[in-house]
Every structure is written in structure tokens, then in C-alpha cells.
Amino acid sequence: MTVVRRHVGAFLGWAAVLLLLVGAVGWIGPERLIAPWQTMDPLALLIALGLMVASYLIRTLRITRYFSATLRGHFWSAFRLSSWHNLMNNLLPMRSGEVAFPVLMQRYYGLPMVQSVPVLLWFRLLDLQVVLLIGLAAGGHLLGIGTGLLVFLTLGLLITPLVAYGLRGRLRDRLAGRGGRVASTLVSMLDSLPDRPARFVGTLFWTWANWLVKLAALGWVLATLAPLTFAQGVLGAIGGDLTTVLPIHAPGGFGTYEAGVAVFLGPMVAEARTVLAAAVNLHLFVLGTAMLAAVGSLLIRRPRRH
């Protein structure tokens, strides 16, 4: 009975999403959606695709460098893992696609979930920090944020990973002196997090590199699809991507992604149809590149477990 309810719930969720998508396309008008792609310079599109591929490669480097002892010599299989994890995140609702990462890490490399799940949470903390910082830098003034508040938010975001890194050691020391299975499991989880400055700085570096490249690509595409500056395009892309980092993601991201873009661009673009058309097209670009990467990665062999 539970399985039936789950399938019915999933069906109703996707049906609602498709209905919303059809309604949005009808309101915007198919011609308005297609027109920007017809006038877009093919070379610009190729460059944007190249930047997206580069961001996928950088994200893979973040994984392989962090789990260097386990993933040494497995870059391309890790690319396959990362691509499918990314696609599942884009397609499945409420961050449920995140499950793909620990599952595939265990299936491909035999890495226990107690080691991969905390690292995934650490990556997501850094992702959120970097996206918000870039957003404040690109469009804090465009959103009407005052200088004092902007400085306060920036400093708060900058120190968040440092605070988490510092607390990790203290918490581990407290738990290590306690007996019991729960304490032992928590110690194992904390041991998987950055335990030295080089590892901490490394994850920061690859996270910043990934998002700078990705948001440059998406900002460029959005500025090409709508009458926006590059900074406005980056800001709109951040609005969409925040819905994929936070647990407010609809099936396929349809509706929530566009809403994220619209919330950030709404104060700067008066025409609602223009904003929504650009948001839908950007979302299609994101989904299209994620699908291409995942399908293309099927040509890569899965690692053989010994």
C-alpha cells in the first residue's frame, strides 16, 4: 500500500508539473520561447556549453582530490558518478537526488555511507556559501541591500566554513571520550570531514572554481536570452540555482527554478513574460547539458571492485 501511495504521489507531482509547464508555455507563447535561440550566435552557445562541461570536470576534481586515496586513477568513473548525481538532483524533488552520491560511492568504490554523506553535506555548505557570496557581489546593490547589511552578510558567510571547520575538531574530541555505538558512528562521520588546513583550503578552491565557471556560463546564456547585463544574468542564474541547492526543488525543478530566476530578476525587468521566457530557456539549457553529460558518461566504464 505504501509503494502504491508513493507511485501515485510521484505521478500526481509530475502531472502537476507538466500542467504548470504547458500553462507557462501557453502564456508566454511558443514564438517568444524559440526566438532567442534563433538569434543566438552558435559560437556563443558552444562557448557556454564548453564552460558547463568545464564546471562538470572541476566538480569531479573536487571529489577525486578529496577522496584521493580511494579515487586515485578513477577520474573518469568519478565523472560518470558526478554526472548522474547532478542529473538526479535536477530531476528528483526536494533534494532526494542527493541519495545518488553516497549510493554510487559505495557501489563504485566501496566507500561506506558514513564517510561519503558528511562530505556531501560539507560540499553543500560550501556550495551555498559561494553562491550567496557571488550573488551579493554581483547584485547586492541591484537588490537594494544597504552597504552595512551587505558587509555584515558577506563577513558572516566568509566565516561560516571556518567556524564549521573549527568546531569539527572540538566536537570529535568530546565524542571520542564517550563509549557507545552512536558516539563511534559520529566520530567516524567527523573523521571524514576536512582534518587539516590543506584539505579545507582544497575544497574551498575547487568549490569556488566550479561556481565561477558555471555561473559565468549561465549568466552569459541568460544575458543572451533576455535584455539583461551580464551581472543581471549571473544574478538570475543564482536565483535559479539556489532552488537546486535548497530543499525547495520541484520534480525536474519545473516551476521552482523559474520562480527563483524571476524573484531575482523581477525588480530589474518590468515585462513578466520576458523574465519567465528567459527563465524557462535557461532551465532547459541546464537540464539539457546535465542530460548530455549523464548520457555521454555511459560510454565510461564503471570501476571494477576487487
C-alpha positions in Angstrom: 0.0 0.0 0.0 2.8 2.4 0.8 4.5 1.6 -2.5 1.2 2.4 -4.3 0.8 5.7 -2.5 4.4 6.6 -3.3 3.9 5.9 -7.0 0.6 7.8 -7.1 2.2 10.7 -5.3 5.0 10.8 -7.8 2.6 10.6 -10.7 0.5 13.4 -9.4 3.6 15.5 -8.8 4.8 15.1 -12.3 1.3 15.6 -13.7 1.1 18.9 -11.8 4.5 19.9 -13.1 3.6 19.1 -16.7 0.3 21.0 -16.4 2.2 24.0 -15.0 4.7 23.8 -17.8 2.1 23.7 -20.5 0.3 26.6 -18.9 3.5 28.6 -18.7 4.4 27.9 -22.4 0.9 28.8 -23.4 1.0 32.1 -21.5 4.5 33.1 -22.8 3.8 31.9 -26.3 6.0 29.3 -28.2 7.3 32.0 -30.5 8.7 34.1 -27.6 10.5 31.0 -26.3 12.0 29.9 -29.6 13.0 33.4 -30.8 16.1 33.9 -28.6 17.6 30.6 -29.7 17.2 31.5 -33.3 19.1 34.8 -33.0 21.8 33.4 -30.6 25.3 33.2 -32.0 26.2 29.5 -32.4 29.7 30.2 -31.3 28.4 31.8 -28.0 26.3 28.7 -27.4 29.3 26.5 -28.0 31.4 28.5 -25.5 28.6 28.3 -22.9 28.4 24.5 -23.4 32.2 24.3 -23.1 32.1 26.3 -19.8 29.4 24.0 -18.5 31.5 20.9 -19.3 34.4 22.6 -17.6 32.3 23.0 -14.5 31.4 19.3 -14.6 35.1 18.4 -14.8 36.0 20.8 -11.9 33.3 19.3 -9.8 34.8 15.9 -10.5 38.2 17.2 -9.4 36.7 18.3 -6.1 35.5 14.7 -5.5 38.7 13.0 -6.7 41.0 15.3 -4.8 39.1 15.0 -1.6 38.9 11.2 -1.8 42.3 10.9 -3.3 43.3 7.7 -1.5 40.2 5.9 -2.8 39.7 7.5 -6.2 43.3 7.8 -7.4 43.3 6.8 -11.1 39.5 6.8 -11.3 38.8 10.3 -12.6 36.6 9.3 -15.5 34.5 6.9 -13.5 34.1 9.7 -10.9 33.0 12.0 -13.7 30.3 9.4 -14.6 29.3 9.3 -10.9 29.2 13.1 -10.6 27.2 13.5 -13.9 24.5 11.1 -12.8 24.4 12.6 -9.3 23.9 16.0 -10.9 21.2 14.8 -13.2 19.3 13.1 -10.3 19.5 16.3 -8.4 18.0 18.2 -11.3 15.2 15.7 -11.9 14.1 14.5 -8.5 12.2 16.7 -6.0 13.2 18.0 -2.6 16.9 17.1 -2.8 16.1 13.4 -3.0 18.6 13.1 -5.8 21.4 13.6 -3.3 21.0 10.0 -2.3 22.7 9.1 -5.6 26.1 10.3 -4.3 26.5 8.0 -1.3 24.9 5.1 -3.1 27.2 5.4 -6.1 30.3 6.0 -4.0 29.6 2.7 -2.2 28.7 0.8 -5.3 31.6 2.0 -7.4 34.4 2.3 -4.8 33.1 0.5 -1.7 33.2 3.7 0.3 30.8 3.5 3.3 28.0 6.0 3.5 29.2 7.1 6.9 32.2 8.6 5.1 30.5 10.0 2.0 27.4 11.5 3.5 29.2 14.0 5.8 31.4 15.1 2.9 28.4 15.7 0.7 26.9 17.9 3.4 30.2 19.7 3.7 30.2 20.3 -0.1 26.7 21.6 0.0 27.5 24.0 2.8 30.4 25.4 0.7 28.1 25.5 -2.4 25.5 27.6 -0.6 28.2 29.9 0.8 29.8 30.5 -2.5 26.6 31.0 -4.4 25.4 33.6 -1.9 28.7 35.4 -1.8 28.8 35.6 -5.6 25.2 36.8 -5.6 25.9 39.5 -3.1 28.9 40.6 -5.1 27.1 40.5 -8.5 23.8 42.1 -7.4 23.6 43.1 -3.8 23.2 46.7 -4.9 20.7 45.7 -7.6 18.5 44.0 -4.9 18.6 47.2 -2.8 20.7 45.8 0.0 22.4 48.5 2.0 26.1 48.8 2.4 26.1 48.0 6.2 23.9 44.9 5.7 25.9 43.8 2.7 29.2 43.9 4.7 27.6 42.0 7.6 26.2 39.3 5.3 29.5 38.9 3.5 31.6 38.6 6.6 29.1 36.2 8.1 29.2 34.0 5.0 33.0 34.1 4.8 33.5 32.8 8.4 30.8 30.1 8.3 33.1 27.4 6.8 35.9 28.4 9.2 33.6 28.1 12.2 32.4 24.6 11.0 36.0 23.5 10.4 37.0 24.7 13.9 34.0 23.1 15.6 34.7 19.7 13.9 37.8 19.0 15.9 36.3 20.1 19.3 33.2 18.0 18.7 35.2 15.0 17.7 37.3 15.2 20.9 34.3 15.3 23.1 32.6 12.3 21.4 35.8 10.3 21.2 35.9 10.0 25.0 32.4 8.5 25.1 31.5 4.9 24.6 28.6 3.5 22.6 27.7 2.9 19.0 26.2 6.3 18.3 29.3 8.2 19.5 31.5 5.9 17.5 29.5 6.5 14.3 29.5 10.2 14.9 33.3 10.1 15.3 33.6 8.2 12.0 31.5 10.8 10.3 33.5 13.7 11.7 36.7 11.9 10.7 35.6 12.1 7.1 35.5 15.9 7.2 38.5 18.1 6.5 41.0 17.5 9.3 43.9 19.7 8.1 44.2 23.1 6.5 45.3 21.8 3.1 42.2 19.7 2.8 40.0 22.6 3.9 41.5 25.1 1.5 41.4 22.5 -1.3 37.6 22.0 -1.0 37.2 25.8 -0.9 39.3 26.3 -4.0 37.5 23.7 -6.2 34.1 24.9 -5.0 34.9 28.5 -6.0 36.4 27.4 -9.3 33.3 25.3 -10.1 30.7 28.0 -9.4 32.7 30.8 -11.0 32.8 28.9 -14.3 29.2 27.6 -14.1 27.7 31.0 -13.2 29.7 32.7 -15.9 28.2 30.3 -18.4 24.7 30.6 -17.1 24.9 34.4 -16.7 26.1 34.7 -20.3 23.3 32.5 -21.6 20.7 34.4 -19.6 22.0 37.7 -20.8 21.9 36.4 -24.4 18.3 35.2 -24.0 16.9 38.4 -22.5 17.7 42.1 -22.5 20.0 41.9 -19.4 23.5 42.8 -18.4 26.0 40.1 -17.6 25.7 40.9 -13.8 21.9 40.7 -14.0 22.2 37.4 -15.9 24.5 36.0 -13.2 22.1 37.2 -10.5 19.2 35.5 -12.3 21.2 32.3 -12.6 21.9 32.3 -8.9 18.2 32.7 -8.2 17.5 29.5 -10.2 20.5 27.6 -8.8 19.5 28.4 -5.2 16.4 26.4 -5.7 18.6 23.4 -6.5 20.8 23.8 -3.5 18.0 24.4 -1.0 15.3 21.7 -0.3 12.6 23.5 -2.3 13.1 21.7 -5.6 10.0 20.5 -7.5 10.2 17.4 -9.8 12.5 18.4 -12.6 12.9 21.8 -11.0 10.0 23.0 -13.1 8.3 25.9 -11.5 10.7 26.4 -8.6 13.7 27.0 -10.8 11.8 29.6 -12.9 10.5 31.2 -9.7 14.0 31.5 -8.4 15.1 33.3 -11.5 12.0 35.5 -11.6 12.4 36.6 -7.9 15.9 37.9 -8.6 15.2 39.4 -12.0 11.7 40.7 -11.2 12.8 44.1 -9.7 15.1 44.7 -12.8 12.9 43.6 -15.7 9.4 45.0 -16.0 8.0 42.6 -18.6 6.9 39.4 -16.8 6.7 37.3 -19.9 10.2 38.3 -20.9 11.5 37.2 -17.4 9.6 33.9 -17.5 10.6 33.1 -21.1 14.3 33.6 -20.2 13.9 31.6 -17.0 12.3 28.6 -18.9 15.0 28.7 -21.6 17.8 28.9 -19.0 16.3 25.9 -17.2 16.1 23.9 -20.5 19.8 24.7 -21.1 20.7 23.5 -17.6 18.6 20.3 -17.9 19.9 19.7 -21.5 23.6 19.9 -20.5 23.0 17.7 -17.4 21.3 15.1 -19.6 24.1 15.2 -22.2 26.8 14.8 -19.6 25.0 11.9 -17.9 24.2 10.1 -21.2 27.7 10.7 -22.6 29.2 9.3 -19.3 27.6 6.0 -20.1 30.5 5.4 -22.5 32.8 5.4 -19.5 33.3 2.0 -17.8 32.3 1.6 -14.2 35.2 0.8 -12.0 35.7 -2.9 -11.1 35.5 -3.7 -7.4 38.2 -6.0 -6.2 
